[in-house]
Amino acid sequence: MQDYKRFAKAMLDVYEHATFGWAYWSYKNQNNHWSLKWMIENNYIKL
């Protein structure tokens, strides 16, 4: 779980500072760790 949290935080940090903004790969996906909705609901990502 910690690896997914670190990866998501690093990705969002990089996207935040990029000039093109940021987007997550998928809002809802059957594979939970590719689903932004699931990652937020399960406290992997904090926005």
Secondary structure by P-SEA (a helix, b strand, c coil): caaaaaaaaaaaaaaaaccccccccccccccccccaaaaaaaccccc
